[in-house]
């Protein structure tokens, strides 16, 4: 395949993080999740024979767990590109020590940046709604730290938080915490462009066409379903100290040649 001489020659990718990087809720027919990192790896593999990919992300992980369980493993792989997205789960906890979150994120970046050719950090997307407003100050503290660390260590920052399209509730699953397949596709495009590849969708950040909002009854039914199926179980896990990722292995723990699943 003939490539543009300016096309990056990255031969490997390691993704580090939580459910966002694992790919929830981009569900495949076999019950597993795809997500933006898999989509990105598919594109990169199509341009580089023998391209290798690992995804160490596990849903529910806090930044301390990411540092303890994923960062050293990722650094040892010496991949060309490493993506790190973490800390958002911490900001959503009732009690969150933002100084500790900042220190742990700094530790992760300082370990990963020298191990790869290009480290990618993100300002995570946030949907519209009253729940987000409660946690927005913490999120913005986290993102300010991301910007500072990127400037210091030469990392690329993908600003998903500032993308109007990704605030649209239609790009979020019924759990209101994870992106749909279309949301993940847009994130993959954003990272793709940030790495220097020629755009496949220059308008990934453009809002979707407006549609009539659901009526009051439909909204209330959705709210009740969300509370029963997602919010109450989430609160239960917080109260008992459990996580949805407890006992779950990394999505793709080894840096191996990658072939995209259908």
Phi, psi and omega in degrees: 000129179284129180245156174295136181299340179269356179295130179302147182254048179285135183247356182202153183218133172235128181252132183236135178159211185240212185298329179300318180275334174296328175116006176295134008243047177274081191279134175263163182302332181276004178092354176271175181249145175266270176094170187298324183293321176295318179298317178298315180298323178299316180295315181294320180295327180294341182254352185222104177303138180078012181303137183245148186213135171228144177229106184269001187293144176222131181304146174081357186286136173275167185296326177297320178291323177297316178297314184290323191255337189240325191295312181296321178298314180296317181299322181293339181284340177053047180285159175295316182236134173234131174253136180230118175227115181197163179106339183292322177300325178296317183294338181271356177282146179306320178245121184222123177269097185292334176295317179294318178301315180299317181296318181291320177296321177299316178300317180297314182294318181296333179276321186278322186304315180286348186271352186222166177285322180217118174267135179244124174247165182220147163266105190297152179288154176222128182281161176288150176145159184293331181296318181300324185302326180296325185257357185303317180302319178295317180301317183289330171296317178299315183290328175296321176296317177303314181298317181296316181294321179297316180297324182285325188247009176072026178275156173270136175251125175261114185271088176276332180297327181270006181269114183304324184299321187281358172272352184288122180304336180291344178264010180241144181290173182296341178282350176065013179242339187231148182285153171284178177303319179293322176297316178296322178299319180293322177296315178303319178296319180297316179292318178307311181292322180297332178279356175101007178281154179293133184302140168259339177214092183295343183255029183303330184270356183282134181300151175292155177303143182293142174228163179295132180292155177297152181288176186300317182296315180297321179294319181293320178298317179296321180296317180294316179297317179299315181297317184288316188272335188232311186293311182296316175299322179297315178297319179301318179294322179296318184291330182259002178073019179264165178224150178295343181262003182302126178077001183269131180284164175302154184297315182214086195284346183244147179275094187234161174307140189247130171238125183294142173279151179293000000 
